[in-house]
Amino acid sequence: MIPGESKLERFFARYEFSVRHILGASDVDGYPLGELLALADDDAARRWHDLTLGYTETTGHPALRAAIADRYDKVSPDEVVVCGGGAVEALFLLVHALIEQHSHLVVVWPAFESLHRVAQAAGAAVTLVPLRAHDGWELDLDAVRAALRPDTGAIVVNYPHNPTGALPAPARFQELLDLARERGIRVVSDEVYRGTEFDPATRLPAAADVDASFVSLGVMSKAYGLAGLRIGWLACRDRALLARVTAMKDFTSVCASAPAEILALIALRAHDQVTGRCMDIVRGNLAHVDAFFARHADLFEWIPPRAGTVAFPLLRAPVPIDEFVHELIEQEGVMLLPASVFDHTENRFRIGLGRSDLPAALARLESYLSRRWRSRA
């Protein structure tokens, strides 16, 4: 069953291609194709030059699966399924493969809609465990324990976190993984922002490396700046689960785009250079955003992200966030993402750090604030 309308995607569809500045995006400026091709090693360059535009393997090109497996410690190429619909397709397939066995999921929230709404549409019961701003968006293990039921089939997490930029300490995350293993519960770990930590020492282990039943989800969109490839994947050492996912994939995309797979291969083999370019943009923008919120501390609560490309500030002013966001779009052509698209009731919005036009967008936001409040003050 389709899980109804996606609030987030419908919001983007309404404004993304008409505003001047997208200040609420979760991705990074798209990598220029020519620059990416220039990074190809001899093998990948030959594959690109000799590419024929036919079908590819259902589970993904063997070379691409090998490159993805290299990003893990214990995962083999045969334990990777490539999805041509990004991480969204990977989540859709995985949830439906899991719902055959279990009827309850625990999901850390706020979260990307597919992490909980697809399961609900498929008939599962879902318990949302909220992250709290007053705790610095820290993972509440007691709340996770309280949410578990005898029929809980999976705990779903997303770190680095969208939309808050949260990242638990490795020891806290390990406690969660240990809890799941003790209870015999699978962990589904949305790791699409893995590799965007501001301090690499804080990087969490990939779930698929920790336990054979745990699942890691990845994508070329966030850390790599290659959203247009629509290449995502899931990695898991449970071959029976992978077989169910692959069987379901025959009814969705069947296979990924042949050119997209080779371009993803090039990027993965040049991982440090590609992700380094993206993180240079994010780190530079974080300095601008920190300074902006310091100047306007009376209007906003600002909890800086520890990783990733997004954060989730609070508007302190007595104006509903949806009104604030739509006024900003209409008057300045700058798009933020209201918390309502996450079904979050606090007066928050998502701000993205991955676009190089962020300084210009902040200047327009500042102009709007000056007219809306400072002039009245």
KOLZAKOL-790996 format. One record per residue: chain; residue in three letters; z, y, x of N, C-alpha, C in turn. Coordinates in steps of 0.05 Angstrom, whole numbers. Layout:
ATOM unit code   n_up n_north n_east  ca_up ca_north ca_east   c_up c_north c_east
ATOM    A  ALA      Z       Y      X      Z        Y       X      Z       Y      X
...
//
This chain:
ATOM unit code   n_up n_north n_east  ca_up ca_north ca_east   c_up c_north c_east
ATOM    A  MET      0     -24     17      0        0       0      0      25     18
ATOM    A  ILE    -15      46     10    -16       71      25     10      86     19
ATOM    A  PRO     23      97     40     50      110      36     48     138     25
ATOM    A  GLY     30     144      7     28      171      -4     16     190     15
ATOM    A  GLU     17     216      9      5      236      25     23     242     49
ATOM    A  SER     10     246     72     25      253      96     29     284     96
ATOM    A  LYS     54     292     94     60      321      94     51     334    119
ATOM    A  LEU     56     321    142     49      333     168     19     335    170
ATOM    A  GLU      4     314    165    -25      315     169    -39     333    149
ATOM    A  ARG    -28     335    125    -40      354     105    -35     383    113
ATOM    A  PHE    -12     388    126     -6      415     135    -25     422    158
ATOM    A  PHE    -29     404    176    -48      409     198    -76     413    187
ATOM    A  ALA    -84     396    168   -111      397     157   -116     425    144
ATOM    A  ARG    -95     436    133    -98      462     119   -102     485    139
ATOM    A  TYR    -88     484    162    -88      507     180    -99     503    208
ATOM    A  GLU   -100     478    218   -105      474     246   -130     487    257
ATOM    A  PHE   -152     486    241   -177      496     251   -184     524    242
ATOM    A  SER   -164     538    230   -170      565     221   -151     586    234
ATOM    A  VAL   -128     577    244   -110      597     256   -118     604    285
ATOM    A  ARG   -107     626    295   -113      634     323    -98     616    343
ATOM    A  HIS    -73     610    336    -56      596     356    -40     574    341
ATOM    A  ILE    -41     550    352    -26      528     342     -1     526    359
ATOM    A  LEU     21     536    349     46      537     364     65     514    356
ATOM    A  GLY     56     496    338     72      474     329     61     447    336
ATOM    A  ALA     41     446    354     28      421     360     45     404    378
ATOM    A  SER     41     378    377     57      359     394     41     350    418
ATOM    A  ASP     16     356    419      0      347     442     -4     369    462
ATOM    A  VAL    -18     363    483    -24      382     505    -54     389    503
ATOM    A  ASP    -61     412    514    -89      420     514   -107     396    523
ATOM    A  GLY   -128     391    508   -145      368     514   -157     369    542
ATOM    A  TYR   -157     346    555   -168      345     583   -198     348    582
ATOM    A  PRO   -210     366    597   -239      370     598   -253     344    607
ATOM    A  LEU   -274     336    592   -287      311     598   -298     311    627
ATOM    A  GLY   -311     332    635   -322      332     662   -301     328    684
ATOM    A  GLU   -278     341    680   -256      338     699   -245     310    699
ATOM    A  LEU   -244     298    676   -234      270     674   -253     251    688
ATOM    A  LEU   -279     254    683   -299      236     695   -299     239    726
ATOM    A  ALA   -292     263    736   -291      267     765   -269     252    778
ATOM    A  LEU   -249     242    762   -227      227     772   -232     197    774
ATOM    A  ALA   -255     188    763   -261      160     761   -264     147    789
ATOM    A  ASP   -251     124    793   -256      109     818   -283      95    816
ATOM    A  ASP   -292      82    837   -319       71     837   -323      51    815
ATOM    A  ASP   -303      34    810   -306       14     789   -309      27    762
ATOM    A  ALA   -291      46    756   -292       59     729   -317      75    726
ATOM    A  ALA   -326      88    748   -351      104     746   -375      85    740
ATOM    A  ARG   -375      62    752   -397       43     746   -395      33    717
ATOM    A  ARG   -371      28    708   -368       19     680   -378      41    660
ATOM    A  TRP   -372      66    667   -381       88     650   -412      90    650
ATOM    A  HIS   -423      89    674   -452       92     677   -467      69    663
ATOM    A  ASP   -456      45    665   -470       21     654   -462      14    625
ATOM    A  LEU   -446      32    613   -435       26     587   -456      22    566
ATOM    A  THR   -453       1    550   -470       -2     526   -452       2    501
ATOM    A  LEU   -464      13    480   -448       22     458   -447       1    436
ATOM    A  GLY   -436     -22    443   -432      -44     424   -403     -47    418
ATOM    A  TYR   -397     -69    404   -369      -75     398   -354     -82    424
ATOM    A  THR   -328     -77    423   -310      -86     445   -291    -107    435
ATOM    A  GLU   -275    -118    453   -257     -139     446   -235    -128    426
ATOM    A  THR   -227    -145    408   -208     -136     388   -182    -126    400
ATOM    A  THR   -173    -140    421   -147     -132     433   -151    -110    454
ATOM    A  GLY   -176    -103    460   -181      -82     480   -195     -92    504
ATOM    A  HIS   -209     -75    518   -223      -82     542   -203     -94    562
ATOM    A  PRO   -210    -116    575   -191     -129     594   -182    -110    616
ATOM    A  ALA   -200     -93    626   -192      -75     648   -173     -54    637
ATOM    A  LEU   -177     -45    613   -159      -25     601   -131     -38    596
ATOM    A  ARG   -131     -62    585   -105      -75     581    -90     -80    607
ATOM    A  ALA   -105     -85    628    -92      -88     654    -80     -62    664
ATOM    A  ALA    -95     -40    659    -85      -13     668    -60      -5    651
ATOM    A  ILE    -60     -12    626    -36       -7     609    -13     -24    618
ATOM    A  ALA    -18     -49    623      4      -67     632     16     -57    659
ATOM    A  ASP      0     -44    675     11      -33     700     32     -12    696
ATOM    A  ARG     33       0    672     53       20     666     80       7    659
ATOM    A  TYR     81     -19    658    106      -34     652    114     -51    676
ATOM    A  ASP    138     -62    675    148      -79     696    143    -109    691
ATOM    A  LYS    145    -117    665    144     -145     658    122    -153    639
ATOM    A  VAL    106    -134    631     85     -139     611     59    -146    625
ATOM    A  SER     46    -167    615     20     -176     626     -2    -164    608
ATOM    A  PRO    -27    -164    619    -49     -153     602    -53    -168    576
ATOM    A  ASP    -46    -193    575    -49     -208     550    -27    -202    530
ATOM    A  GLU     -8    -185    538     14     -177     520     11    -148    511
ATOM    A  VAL    -14    -139    511    -21     -112     503    -43    -114    482
ATOM    A  VAL    -40     -99    460    -62      -97     440    -69     -67    438
ATOM    A  VAL    -94     -61    444   -105      -34     443   -113     -28    415
ATOM    A  CYS   -107      -4    406   -114        4     378   -132      29    379
ATOM    A  GLY   -154      28    364   -173       50     364   -166      72    345
ATOM    A  GLY   -144      70    331   -134       91     314   -109     104    324
ATOM    A  GLY   -105     103    351    -82      115     363    -57     100    357
ATOM    A  ALA    -34     113    362     -8      100     357     -3      96    327
ATOM    A  VAL    -17     112    310    -14      109     281    -23      82    272
ATOM    A  GLU    -46      73    282    -56       46     275    -37      25    286
ATOM    A  ALA    -28      29    311     -9        9     322     16       6    305
ATOM    A  LEU     27      29    295     50       28     278     44      14    252
ATOM    A  PHE     21      20    240     14        9     214     12     -22    217
ATOM    A  LEU     -2     -31    237     -5      -60     241     22     -73    247
ATOM    A  LEU     38     -61    264     63      -73     272     82     -75    248
ATOM    A  VAL     84     -54    232    102      -54     209     95     -76    190
ATOM    A  HIS     69     -79    184     61      -99     165     64    -127    177
ATOM    A  ALA     62    -130    203     67     -156     215     97    -163    213
ATOM    A  LEU    114    -143    216    143     -147     215    154    -152    187
ATOM    A  ILE    142    -137    167    152     -139     140    149    -167    128
ATOM    A  GLU    131    -183    140    128     -211     131    155    -226    135
ATOM    A  GLN    170    -218    155    194     -233     161    220    -219    153
ATOM    A  HIS    221    -193    152    246     -179     148    242    -157    127
ATOM    A  SER    264    -149    115    262     -130      93    277    -105     97
ATOM    A  HIS    290    -101    121    305      -77     125    301     -67    154
ATOM    A  LEU    297     -40    156    294      -27     182    313      -4    184
ATOM    A  VAL    323       1    208    339       24     214    322      43    231
ATOM    A  VAL    319      68    223    301       87     237    317     112    245
ATOM    A  VAL    316     118    271    328      143     280    311     166    270
ATOM    A  TRP    324     187    259    310      208     244    322     236    251
ATOM    A  PRO    306     258    249    279      261     239    259     246    256
ATOM    A  ALA    237     240    243    217      223     257    189     228    246
ATOM    A  PHE    170     221    263    142      220     254    140     202    229
ATOM    A  GLU    126     212    209    127      198     183    121     168    184
ATOM    A  SER    102     160    200     94      132     201    116     114    210
ATOM    A  LEU    136     125    224    158      108     233    176      98    211
ATOM    A  HIS    175     111    188    191      101     165    176      99    139
ATOM    A  ARG    156     116    134    143      116     108    124      92    104
ATOM    A  VAL    112      82    126     95       59     123    111      34    115
ATOM    A  ALA    134      31    128    152        9     121    161      10     92
ATOM    A  GLN    168      34     83    177       37      55    154      30     36
ATOM    A  ALA    130      39     42    107       33      25    101       3     25
ATOM    A  ALA    107     -11     47    102      -40      48    124     -56     34
ATOM    A  GLY    144     -42     24    165      -56       9    191     -60     23
ATOM    A  ALA    194     -49     48    219      -52      63    239     -32     54
ATOM    A  ALA    264     -39     57    286      -19      55    289      -6     82
ATOM    A  VAL    293      20     82    295       35     107    320      52    106
ATOM    A  THR    337      50    126    360       67     129    355      87    152
ATOM    A  LEU    356     113    146    351      134     166    378     141    178
ATOM    A  VAL    379     141    205    403      149     220    397     176    232
ATOM    A  PRO    409     197    222    402      224     231    414     231    259
ATOM    A  LEU    398     246    274    407      260     298    418     287    289
ATOM    A  ARG    440     296    300    453      320     292    451     342    313
ATOM    A  ALA    443     366    305    441      388     324    467     394    337
ATOM    A  HIS    489     393    322    515      401     334    524     381    355
ATOM    A  ASP    512     358    357    517      339     378    496     340    400
ATOM    A  GLY    479     361    399    457      363     418    436     342    414
ATOM    A  TRP    433     333    389    413      313     381    419     286    395
ATOM    A  GLU    444     281    401    452      256     414    450     232    395
ATOM    A  LEU    443     210    406    442      185     391    470     176    383
ATOM    A  ASP    474     172    357    500      164     346    500     133    342
ATOM    A  LEU    511     119    362    512       90     361    529      79    339
ATOM    A  ASP    551      93    332    568       84     310    552      85    284
ATOM    A  ALA    536     106    281    520      108     256    499      86    255
ATOM    A  VAL    487      79    278    468       57     279    482      31    271
ATOM    A  ARG    506      26    283    521        1     276    527       0    246
ATOM    A  ALA    535      22    235    542       23     206    518      18    189
ATOM    A  ALA    494      25    198    470       22     182    459      -7    183
ATOM    A  LEU    468     -23    202    457      -50     204    466     -68    181
ATOM    A  ARG    448     -86    172    453     -105     151    446    -133    160
ATOM    A  PRO    454    -153    146    446     -180     154    416    -185    155
ATOM    A  ASP    402    -169    138    372     -173     138    358    -152    154
ATOM    A  THR    372    -137    171    358     -117     187    340    -131    207
ATOM    A  GLY    314    -124    206    295     -136     224    288    -120    248
ATOM    A  ALA    292     -94    247    285      -77     270    300     -51    270
ATOM    A  ILE    305     -41    294    315      -14     298    292       2    310
ATOM    A  VAL    285      24    297    261       39     306    271      65    319
ATOM    A  VAL    263      69    344    271       93     358    246     107    370
ATOM    A  ASN    250     132    377    228      148     389    240     166    411
ATOM    A  TYR    236     158    436    246      174     458    225     174    481
ATOM    A  PRO    221     198    493    230      225     485    223     231    456
ATOM    A  HIS    240     247    443    240      249     414    223     272    403
ATOM    A  ASN    209     265    382    194      284     366    208     286    339
ATOM    A  PRO    218     309    330    210      336     339    231     350    356
ATOM    A  THR    253     337    364    275      352     377    273     356    407
ATOM    A  GLY    258     338    420    258      338     450    282     325    461
ATOM    A  ALA    297     310    445    321      296     454    315     272    472
ATOM    A  LEU    334     266    489    331      243     507    360     233    514
ATOM    A  PRO    368     210    504    395      201     510    398     193    539
ATOM    A  ALA    422     194    549    427      184     576    420     154    577
ATOM    A  PRO    410     145    600    402      117     603    424      98    594
ATOM    A  ALA    449     104    600    471       86     593    474      84    563
ATOM    A  ARG    471     107    549    473      107     520    450      91    507
ATOM    A  PHE    426      94    518    403       80     508    407      50    513
ATOM    A  GLN    418      43    536    423       15     542    443       2    523
ATOM    A  GLU    463      18    514    481        8     494    467       1    468
ATOM    A  LEU    448      17    461    432       11     436    417     -14    440
ATOM    A  LEU    404     -18    463    388      -42     468    406     -67    468
ATOM    A  ASP    430     -64    480    449      -86     481    458     -93    453
ATOM    A  LEU    463     -73    437    472      -78     409    451     -94    394
ATOM    A  ALA    425     -86    397    404     -100     384    402    -129    393
ATOM    A  ARG    404    -133    419    403     -160     430    426    -178    420
ATOM    A  GLU    450    -166    419    473     -181     409    469    -190    380
ATOM    A  ARG    457    -173    364    453     -179     336    427    -194    330
ATOM    A  GLY    411    -198    351    385     -212     347    365    -195    331
ATOM    A  ILE    366    -169    336    349     -150     321    328    -139    341
ATOM    A  ARG    304    -137    331    282     -127     347    284     -96    350
ATOM    A  VAL    277     -86    373    275      -57     376    246     -49    377
ATOM    A  VAL    238     -30    360    211      -19     361    214       9    373
ATOM    A  SER    203      13    397    207       37     412    181      53    413
ATOM    A  ASP    180      76    399    157       94     401    160     110    426
ATOM    A  GLU    143     103    446    146      115     473    121     132    479
ATOM    A  VAL    110     145    459     86      161     463     90     185    481
ATOM    A  TYR    116     194    484    121      216     502    133     207    529
ATOM    A  ARG    134     181    533    145      171     558    127     181    581
ATOM    A  GLY    140     191    602    125      204     624    126     234    623
ATOM    A  THR    138     245    602    140      274     599    169     284    604
ATOM    A  GLU    185     268    617    212      276     623    212     299    644
ATOM    A  PHE    228     319    640    229      341     660    242     332    686
ATOM    A  ASP    259     312    684    271      300     708    264     270    707
ATOM    A  PRO    246     260    724    238      232     723    261     212    725
ATOM    A  ALA    284     221    737    307      203     739    319     197    712
ATOM    A  THR    313     213    691    323      208     665    306     190    648
ATOM    A  ARG    283     181    659    265      164     644    279     138    635
ATOM    A  LEU    275     131    609    287      107     598    270      83    604
ATOM    A  PRO    282      59    605    265       35     608    247      31    584
ATOM    A  ALA    224      20    589    207       12     567    219     -11    552
ATOM    A  ALA    220     -10    526    233      -31     510    221     -58    516
ATOM    A  ALA    194     -59    519    180      -85     523    189     -98    549
ATOM    A  ASP    199     -83    568    208      -94     593    237    -106    590
ATOM    A  VAL    252     -96    571    280     -103     569    284    -130    556
ATOM    A  ASP    268    -136    535    272     -161     519    244    -169    509
ATOM    A  ALA    240    -195    509    214     -206     501    207    -200    472
ATOM    A  SER    227    -195    455    222     -189     427    217    -159    421
ATOM    A  PHE    225    -142    440    223     -113     436    194    -104    439
ATOM    A  VAL    188     -82    425    160      -72     424    160     -44    434
ATOM    A  SER    141     -38    452    136      -11     462    109      -1    450
ATOM    A  LEU    109      24    441     84       36     431     76      59    449
ATOM    A  GLY     51      60    456     41       81     473     15      93    463
ATOM    A  VAL      7     115    475    -18      129     465    -28     147    488
ATOM    A  MET    -53     153    487    -65      171     507    -63     201    498
ATOM    A  SER    -51     206    475    -52      233     464    -32     253    477
ATOM    A  LYS     -8     244    483     14      263     489     16     269    519
ATOM    A  ALA     25     250    535     28      254     563      2     258    578
ATOM    A  TYR    -20     249    566    -46      249     580    -65     271    571
ATOM    A  GLY    -59     284    548    -76      305     538   -103     294    529
ATOM    A  LEU   -104     270    518   -129      257     510   -128     248    481
ATOM    A  ALA   -119     265    463   -116      258     435   -143     250    423
ATOM    A  GLY   -164     262    432   -191      257     421   -201     229    426
ATOM    A  LEU   -189     214    445   -198      187     449   -188     168    427
ATOM    A  ARG   -166     175    414   -154      159     393   -147     131    403
ATOM    A  ILE   -139     129    428   -131      103     440   -100     101    440
ATOM    A  GLY    -90      81    426    -61       75     427    -58      46    433
ATOM    A  TRP    -33      37    435    -29        8     441      0       0    434
ATOM    A  LEU      4     -25    431     31      -36     430     33     -58    452
ATOM    A  ALA     56     -59    464     61      -79     485     86     -95    477
ATOM    A  CYS     84    -121    478    106     -138     471    101    -166    483
ATOM    A  ARG    123    -179    491    120     -205     503    124    -228    483
ATOM    A  ASP    126    -220    457    127     -240     435     98    -246    427
ATOM    A  ARG     87    -267    437     58     -273     432     53    -279    402
ATOM    A  ALA     73    -291    388     69     -296     360     66    -270    344
ATOM    A  LEU     82    -250    351     80     -224     337     53    -212    343
ATOM    A  LEU     44    -213    369     18     -202     376     -4    -216    361
ATOM    A  ALA     -2    -241    357    -23     -256     342    -25    -246    313
ATOM    A  ARG     -2    -240    301     -2     -229     273    -14    -201    273
ATOM    A  VAL     -7    -185    293    -18     -158     295    -48    -159    298
ATOM    A  THR    -58    -176    316    -86     -178     321   -101    -188    296
ATOM    A  ALA    -90    -207    282   -103     -216     257   -105    -194    237
ATOM    A  MET    -85    -177    235    -86     -155     216   -107    -134    225
ATOM    A  LYS   -110    -131    251   -128     -111     262   -157    -117    254
ATOM    A  ASP   -163    -142    248   -190     -149     238   -196    -135    211
ATOM    A  PHE   -176    -124    198   -180     -111     172   -176     -81    174
ATOM    A  THR   -172     -71    199   -170      -41     202   -193     -32    220
ATOM    A  SER   -188     -27    245   -209      -16     263   -226     -38    276
ATOM    A  VAL   -217     -63    275   -230      -86     288   -229     -83    319
ATOM    A  CYS   -239     -61    329   -238      -56     357   -239     -25    362
ATOM    A  ALA   -233     -18    386   -234       11     393   -262      19    402
ATOM    A  SER   -265      45    405   -291       56     414   -295      49    444
ATOM    A  ALA   -319      39    450   -325       31     477   -323      55    497
ATOM    A  PRO   -335      78    491   -331      101     510   -302     109    513
ATOM    A  ALA   -287     109    491   -259      117     492   -243      99    510
ATOM    A  GLU   -249      73    509   -234       54     526   -239      59    555
ATOM    A  ILE   -264      65    563   -269       70     591   -257      97    600
ATOM    A  LEU   -258     117    583   -245      142     590   -215     139    593
ATOM    A  ALA   -203     123    575   -174      117     578   -168     103    604
ATOM    A  LEU   -185      84    611   -182       70     636   -182      89    660
ATOM    A  ILE   -201     108    660   -202      128     682   -176     143    683
ATOM    A  ALA   -166     152    660   -141      168     660   -118     152    669
ATOM    A  LEU   -115     127    661    -92      111     669    -93     105    699
ATOM    A  ARG   -116     101    710   -117       96     739   -112     121    755
ATOM    A  ALA   -116     145    742   -109      170     755    -84     182    742
ATOM    A  HIS    -66     165    735    -42      172     719    -28     197    729
ATOM    A  ASP    -21     197    755     -4      219     766    -18     245    763
ATOM    A  GLN    -44     246    769    -59      271     767    -62     280    738
ATOM    A  VAL    -68     262    720    -73      270     693    -47     279    679
ATOM    A  THR    -26     263    682      0      271     670     12     295    684
ATOM    A  GLY      7     298    710     17      321     725      5     347    714
ATOM    A  ARG    -21     346    708    -34      370     697    -21     378    670
ATOM    A  CYS    -15     358    653     -3      363     627     25     374    630
ATOM    A  MET     41     362    648     68      371     652     70     399    665
ATOM    A  ASP     50     406    681     50      433     692     48     454    669
ATOM    A  ILE     31     448    649     29      465     626     55     467    611
ATOM    A  VAL     67     444    606     92      443     590    115     457    604
ATOM    A  ARG    118     452    630    140      465     645    136     495    646
ATOM    A  GLY    112     504    650    107      533     651    113     545    624
ATOM    A  ASN    106     532    602    111      542     576    141     542    569
ATOM    A  LEU    155     522    579    184      521     573    198     545    583
ATOM    A  ALA    190     556    606    202      580     617    198     604    598
ATOM    A  HIS    173     606    587    167      627     568    184     624    542
ATOM    A  VAL    186     600    532    201      595     508    231     600    511
ATOM    A  ASP    242     591    534    270      596     539    276     626    539
ATOM    A  ALA    258     642    552    262      671     553    259     683    525
ATOM    A  PHE    240     673    509    236      684     482    261     680    465
ATOM    A  PHE    272     656    465    296      650     449    321     664    459
ATOM    A  ALA    322     669    485    344      685     496    343     713    485
ATOM    A  ARG    319     724    483    316      752     472    323     753    443
ATOM    A  HIS    321     731    428    324      731     399    346     712    391
ATOM    A  ALA    367     711    406    389      692     400    403     698    373
ATOM    A  ASP    400     722    363    412      728     337    396     717    314
ATOM    A  LEU    371     712    319    353      701     298    350     671    299
ATOM    A  PHE    354     659    322    347      631     326    370     616    341
ATOM    A  GLU    374     591    333    390      573     349    370     557    366
ATOM    A  TRP    374     556    392    356      543     410    370     521    426
ATOM    A  ILE    361     496    422    371      474     438    347     465    455
ATOM    A  PRO    346     471    481    323      464     498    318     434    498
ATOM    A  PRO    293     426    499    286      398     500    293     387    528
ATOM    A  ARG    300     361    529    304      348     555    279     334    565
ATOM    A  ALA    260     330    546    235      317     553    215     322    531
ATOM    A  GLY    190     314    536    170      316     515    157     343    513
ATOM    A  THR    143     347    492    126      371     489    134     388    465
ATOM    A  VAL    157     382    452    165      396     428    195     402    428
ATOM    A  ALA    203     420    411    231      425     405    234     434    376
ATOM    A  PHE    259     436    367    265      439     338    285     461    333
ATOM    A  PRO    277     486    337    297      508     334    304     513    305
ATOM    A  LEU    326     528    302    336      535     275    331     565    271
ATOM    A  LEU    320     573    249    318      601     241    344     608    227
ATOM    A  ARG    360     627    239    385      635     228    382     654    205
ATOM    A  ALA    360     669    204    357      689     184    356     677    156
ATOM    A  PRO    365     692    135    366      681     108    339     681     95
ATOM    A  VAL    320     668    107    293      665      97    285     636     98
ATOM    A  PRO    276     624     76    268      596      77    247     591     98
ATOM    A  ILE    249     569    112    231      564     135    202     563    126
ATOM    A  ASP    196     552    102    169      550      93    157     578     89
ATOM    A  GLU    173     596     78    164      624      74    159     637    101
ATOM    A  PHE    177     633    120    174      644     147    148     634    160
ATOM    A  VAL    143     608    159    120      597     172     94     607    159
ATOM    A  HIS     93     608    133     69      616     120     64     646    123
ATOM    A  GLU     84     662    124     81      691     130     69     695    158
ATOM    A  LEU     80     679    177     70      682     205     41     674    207
ATOM    A  ILE     33     653    192      5      645     192    -13     667    180
ATOM    A  GLU     -4     678    158    -21      698     144    -23     724    159
ATOM    A  GLN     -1     732    172      0      759     185     -9     758    214
ATOM    A  GLU     -4     736    228    -10      735     256    -28     712    265
ATOM    A  GLY    -34     694    246    -52      672     254    -39     652    273
ATOM    A  VAL    -12     650    272      3      632     289     16     610    272
ATOM    A  MET     12     585    279     22      563     263     45     549    276
ATOM    A  LEU     68     550    264     91      532     270     92     510    250
ATOM    A  LEU    108     490    254    110      467     236    137     468    222
ATOM    A  PRO    139     472    196    165      473     183    178     446    181
ATOM    A  ALA    205     447    181    220      422     180    215     406    155
ATOM    A  SER    205     419    134    200      405     109    179     383    112
ATOM    A  VAL    162     384    131    142      363     134    155     337    145
ATOM    A  PHE    180     340    155    195      317     164    216     309    142
ATOM    A  ASP    215     322    119    235      319      98    262     327    108
ATOM    A  HIS    263     345    127    288      355     138    296     381    123
ATOM    A  THR    320     383    115    328      405      97    340     429    112
ATOM    A  GLU    345     427    138    354      450     152    332     470    157
ATOM    A  ASN    339     495    163    319      516     165    306     516    193
ATOM    A  ARG    294     494    200    283      490     226    253     489    226
ATOM    A  PHE    242     490    250    213      487     254    207     474    281
ATOM    A  ARG    185     461    282    177      449     308    160     469    323
ATOM    A  ILE    166     473    348    150      489     366    139     470    388
ATOM    A  GLY    114     473    395    101      457     415     98     472    441
ATOM    A  LEU    100     457    463     99      469     490     74     462    505
ATOM    A  GLY     55     450    492     32      438     506      7     454    506
ATOM    A  ARG      6     477    494    -19      493     493    -18     517    512
ATOM    A  SER    -39     521    527    -39      542     547    -39     570    535
ATOM    A  ASP    -45     572    509    -45      599     496    -17     606    485
ATOM    A  LEU      3     590    493     30      595     483     40     624    488
ATOM    A  PRO     37     635    512     46      663     515     34     682    496
ATOM    A  ALA      8     680    490     -4      697     470      7     692    443
ATOM    A  ALA     12     667    436     23      660     410     51     672    407
ATOM    A  LEU     67     670    428     94      681     427     94     712    424
ATOM    A  ALA     74     725    436     71      754     433     66     761    404
ATOM    A  ARG     49     746    391     44      751     362     69     745    345
ATOM    A  LEU     83     724    352    108      718     338    128     740    342
ATOM    A  GLU    129     751    365    148      773     371    140     798    355
ATOM    A  SER    114     803    352    104      825     337    113     822    307
ATOM    A  TYR    110     798    297    118      792     270    148     796    266
ATOM    A  LEU    164     787    285    193      791     283    200     820    283
ATOM    A  SER    187     835    299    192      864     301    188     878    274
ATOM    A  ARG    166     871    261    160      882     235    179     872    214
ATOM    A  ARG    186     846    215    201      833     193    231     840    194
ATOM    A  TRP    242     843    218    271      847     221    278     872    237
ATOM    A  ARG    266     874    261    276      895     279    272     923    268
ATOM    A  SER    249     927    254    244      953     243    264     960    222
ATOM    A  ARG    273     939    206    293      943     186    320     949    198
ATOM    A  ALA    326     936    221    351      940     234    353     969    244
//
